[in-house]
């Protein structure tokens, strides 16, 4: 009996100790739950707006003069004397078509001219004889006039035959496709054995002396591009290669599909710039509505609208603020409404933000600058 009672007292004491331990653990958990969650964040400060915005458009380097060369006659291509990338000079033969038919045409025209010469000589003898007989009153004047008409007709026939011979010679010379100027072969559209019509592009040759960048500019920015405007061209192949160019040509109408305007920017002669390179044209534009560029990571959504999380400096808490987005740029997102210079915006981790959440601000705050856009 004594043994059972003693055991019971031991179990009761152990239960009390366990209950006390659980109670203390529960209190610790409650204290841990009530500890405020202070989250470190990356932020940017909106700086003062500038009066100039930067426009950037990518394009490719082209030659101002691009020649799609084709034969001036129809025929079967028998030779191609150049390859893509070859440099050519004026007068260089690039390709040939079969000249057999055109050579025969020259021979035929030459024979016709010889016959016309004989006919003209005969008509000359007839008119001379008729004139001599007329002076002796042996023939009427009408016979002299008839001989003169025959001579004039023979002379006209000879002139036509001579012209036909020259034309046939020209046609024969067109069997060779020659370069008109210095350039580089960039495309081959017809090869040996192919029958081409007159004027069909066979080769493409571009001139190297005048290079330019062709870009596509949307209609809301085309007013900032006028012929003669100075711009800056950068090249993807070499970040250190920066050239100053001028707008040479602005298309008078938009492309019906892309609704953009073609703009060509002339470049100074530089051997490092090659045809086909990718370039970025940067131009300054002023005027329009203030736009603040913020990092794309700062943009979030709430209730179907766009927001950013701003930071209260004194309380070190974050608050959502609706914004109006204008467009997306290489530097981030353009915001036209909702932000002003001096605001601090959370630039990363917006998915973890909640209203009035306490945050830990970094010692150094980055800045973004407001720009101007149309």
Secondary structure by P-SEA (a helix, b strand, c coil): caaaaaaaaaaaaaaaaaaaaaaaaaaaaaaaaacbbbbbbbbbbbcccccbbbbbbbbbbbbcccccccccccccccccccccccccccccccccccaaaaaaaaaaaaaaaaaaaaaaaaaaaaaaaaaaaaaaccccaaaaaaaaaaaaaaaaaaaaaaaaaaaaaaaaaacbbbbcccccccccccccccccccccccbbbbbccbbbbbbbbcccccccccccccbbbbbcccccbbbbbccccccccccccccbbbbbbbbccccccccbbbbbbbbbbbbccbbbbcccccccccccbbbbbbbcccccbbbbbbbbbcccccccbbbcccccccccccccccccccccbbbbbccbbbbbbbbbcc
